[in-house]
């Protein structure tokens, strides 16, 4: 099937309450989705040749938070996570993110992001999406994550805690996701923060080859088993950050395994008496030690 026809068919199978003119209660537009998702699908299938693992961990229906890492430069990782949920899930799902507030300063950008499913990054918007049983995409590293340099692409910086409080408050499962390859696709060697302030953005990434165009690097996406935490969202910081660490460790372990896989290294051998849980704990410790996380 032609790509544009496949995308059109999948949009029709999205389980969203579109009205007769193709707009849902949050302002998401079928017409805008056809444009954006056709472009993302082309990059996903042909340019970055994305390989997705663990898609069965993403709930087919109901509220969920997909929480992942940024790999530097620009948010290629977020775009490819959206594409993977749309193209690989049956029925297809729309992963909706929180758009950076600075985008509202640019003509038409605020309208475009809303029409394609991404609301301004305010807590009340995220809560509304989850209470409506949508799938929310979150990158807790924020702009610090996209600001990673090439040498830091597979590391993790500090996670915020707001996503865990939101998951507790809305009783939403957290699906950890690790994305590799975004840093190779956009290998940032420096960030121009002063120029960014002049342009109204956090920074301007600078690539070694001068032209800020992504390279056709292979991208890999891996979803882990959902994490469900019990609480109300009003817990003490110590409890909440303990949950944050569990999410971060799950992503770090998948990143570490992915890095070994991309290098052609075999998975680590189990020590005598070491089970899967022990191996995963060890991998998490190794990743934290290597990244300082």
C-alpha positions in Angstrom: 0.0 0.0 0.0 1.2 3.5 -0.8 2.5 5.3 2.3 0.0 8.2 2.1 -2.9 5.7 1.8 -1.6 3.7 4.7 -1.4 6.8 6.8 -4.9 7.9 5.8 -6.2 4.5 6.7 -4.5 4.5 10.1 -5.8 8.0 10.9 -9.3 6.7 10.2 -8.7 3.9 12.7 -7.4 6.2 15.5 -9.8 5.7 18.4 -10.3 9.5 18.9 -13.7 11.3 19.0 -13.4 13.3 15.8 -16.5 15.3 14.8 -18.0 15.5 11.3 -15.3 18.0 10.1 -12.5 15.8 11.5 -11.5 17.7 14.6 -11.5 16.2 18.1 -12.3 18.0 21.4 -8.6 18.9 21.9 -8.4 20.5 18.5 -6.5 17.6 16.8 -7.3 17.7 13.1 -7.3 14.8 10.7 -6.2 17.0 7.9 -3.2 18.2 9.8 -2.4 14.7 11.0 -2.3 13.5 7.4 0.4 16.0 6.5 2.5 15.5 9.7 2.2 11.7 10.0 2.9 11.1 6.3 6.2 13.0 6.7 7.1 11.2 9.9 6.3 7.8 8.4 8.6 8.5 5.4 11.4 9.5 7.8 10.6 6.4 10.0 10.6 3.8 7.3 13.0 5.1 4.7 15.4 7.7 6.1 16.1 6.6 9.6 15.0 2.9 8.9 13.7 2.8 12.5 13.7 -0.6 14.3 11.2 -0.8 17.1 11.3 -3.4 19.9 8.8 -4.1 22.7 5.8 -2.4 21.1 3.6 -5.0 22.9 4.3 -3.2 26.1 2.4 -0.1 25.0 -1.2 -0.4 26.0 -3.6 -0.7 23.1 -6.2 1.5 24.8 -6.6 3.6 27.9 -4.4 6.2 29.6 -0.7 5.7 29.6 2.5 7.8 29.8 5.4 6.9 27.4 8.5 8.3 29.1 11.8 8.4 27.3 15.3 9.9 26.8 16.5 12.6 24.5 19.6 11.9 22.6 20.7 15.4 21.7 20.5 18.1 19.0 16.8 18.3 18.1 13.9 16.1 19.1 14.2 13.5 16.4 13.6 10.9 19.2 10.2 12.3 20.0 9.1 12.4 16.4 10.1 8.8 15.9 8.3 7.6 19.0 5.1 9.3 17.7 5.7 7.5 14.3 6.3 4.1 16.0 3.1 4.2 18.1 1.1 5.3 15.0 2.7 2.7 12.6 3.4 -0.3 14.8 0.5 -0.5 17.1 -2.8 -2.1 16.3 -5.0 -0.3 16.5 -2.8 2.7 15.9 -2.4 5.3 18.7 -1.5 8.9 18.7 1.2 9.7 21.2 0.6 13.3 22.3 3.3 15.5 23.8 3.7 18.7 25.6 5.0 21.4 23.2 7.8 23.7 24.4 6.4 27.0 25.5 8.8 29.0 23.3 7.1 27.6 20.2 4.1 29.8 20.9 6.3 32.8 20.0 6.5 31.7 16.4 3.7 32.4 13.9 1.5 29.5 13.2 3.5 27.1 15.4 1.1 27.0 18.3 -1.8 26.3 16.1 0.1 23.6 14.1 1.3 21.8 17.3 -2.2 21.8 18.7 -3.7 20.5 15.4 -1.3 17.6 15.4 -2.0 16.6 19.0 0.7 18.5 21.1 -0.5 21.0 23.6 1.5 23.7 25.3 3.5 22.2 28.2 1.3 23.0 31.1 0.4 20.5 33.9 -3.3 21.0 33.4 -3.1 20.1 29.7 -1.2 16.9 30.5 -3.7 16.0 33.2 -6.7 16.6 30.8 -5.2 14.3 28.2 -4.7 11.4 30.6 -8.1 11.9 32.2 -9.5 11.5 28.7 -7.6 8.2 28.4 -5.1 9.5 25.9 -1.4 8.5 25.6 1.0 11.1 26.8 4.6 11.3 25.7 7.1 12.7 28.2 10.8 13.5 28.1 11.7 14.3 31.7 15.2 15.6 30.7 13.6 18.6 29.0 15.8 21.0 27.1 18.8 19.7 28.9 18.3 16.4 27.2 18.2 17.8 23.6 21.2 20.0 24.5 23.4 16.9 24.9 26.5 16.9 22.7 27.4 14.0 20.5 29.7 12.4 23.1 26.9 12.5 25.6 24.2 11.1 23.3 23.6 7.9 25.2 23.7 9.3 28.7 20.9 10.6 30.9 20.7 13.9 32.7 18.6 14.6 35.7 14.9 13.8 35.4 12.2 16.1 36.7 9.7 14.6 39.1 6.5 16.2 37.8 5.7 13.2 35.5 5.6 10.8 38.4 3.3 13.0 40.4 1.0 13.2 37.4 1.1 9.4 36.8 0.2 8.9 40.5 -2.6 11.5 40.4 -4.2 10.1 37.2 -3.4 6.4 38.0 -1.5 6.1 34.7 1.0 3.4 33.9 4.4 4.6 32.8 5.9 2.8 29.8 9.7 3.5 29.7 11.2 3.9 26.2 14.8 4.2 25.1 15.8 5.8 21.8 19.2 5.3 20.3 20.5 6.9 17.1 19.1 10.4 17.4 22.6 11.7 18.4 24.1 10.1 15.4 21.4 11.6 13.1 22.1 15.1 14.5 25.7 15.0 16.0 25.9 18.2 18.0 29.4 19.4 18.8 28.4 22.7 20.5 25.3 24.7 21.5 25.1 28.5 20.8 23.2 29.7 23.9 23.6 33.4 23.2 22.4 33.1 19.7 19.5 31.0 21.0 18.4 33.8 23.4 18.5 36.3 20.5 16.2 34.0 18.5 13.9 33.2 21.4 14.9 29.6 21.8 16.9 27.8 24.5 20.0 27.3 22.2 21.0 26.7 18.6 22.7 23.3 18.1 25.8 23.3 15.9 26.8 20.2 14.0 30.3 19.3 12.8 29.4 19.4 9.1 27.9 22.9 9.4 24.5 22.3 7.8 21.8 21.6 10.4 20.2 18.8 8.5 19.8 15.3 10.1 21.9 12.5 8.7 20.3 9.1 7.7 21.5 7.3 10.8 19.7 4.2 11.9 17.4 4.8 14.9 16.3 2.1 17.4 13.4 2.4 19.8 12.8 0.0 22.7 9.8 0.0 25.0 10.0 -1.6 28.4 7.4 -3.2 30.6 4.9 -0.7 32.1 5.7 0.6 35.6 2.7 1.1 37.9 3.2 3.1 41.1 0.6 3.5 43.8 -0.2 6.9 45.4 -2.0 10.2 45.0 0.7 12.5 43.7 1.0 14.3 47.0 3.7 12.0 48.4 6.9 13.3 50.0 9.7 14.2 47.6 11.8 11.2 48.8 9.1 8.8 47.7 8.5 10.4 44.4 12.2 10.6 43.5 12.5 7.0 44.4 9.9 6.2 41.7 11.7 8.6 39.3 14.9 6.6 39.9 13.1 3.4 39.0 12.0 4.9 35.6 15.4 6.3 34.9 17.0 3.0 35.7 14.7 1.1 33.3 15.6 3.5 30.5 19.3 3.4 31.4 19.4 -0.4 31.3 17.7 -0.4 27.8 20.2 2.2 26.6 23.2 0.3 27.9 21.9 -2.9 26.2 21.3 -1.0 23.0 24.7 0.5 22.9 26.3 -2.9 23.2 24.0 -4.2 20.5 25.0 -1.4 18.1 28.6 -2.1 18.8 28.1 -5.7 17.9 29.0 -6.8 21.5 27.2 -9.9 22.9 24.9 -9.4 25.9 26.7 -9.9 29.2 26.8 -13.5 30.5 24.9 -14.2 33.6 27.0 -14.9 36.7 26.3 -18.2 38.4 23.1 -17.9 40.3 22.2 -14.5 38.8 18.7 -14.2 37.6 17.0 -11.8 35.3 16.3 -9.3 38.1 19.9 -9.4 39.3 21.1 -8.9 35.8 18.8 -5.9 35.2 19.9 -4.4 38.6 23.6 -4.8 37.7 23.0 -3.3 34.2 21.3 -0.3 35.9 24.2 0.2 38.3 26.7 -0.1 35.4 24.8 2.6 33.4 24.6 4.9 36.4 28.3 4.6 37.0 29.2 5.3 33.4 26.9 8.3 33.1 27.1 9.7 36.5 23.3 9.4 36.8 
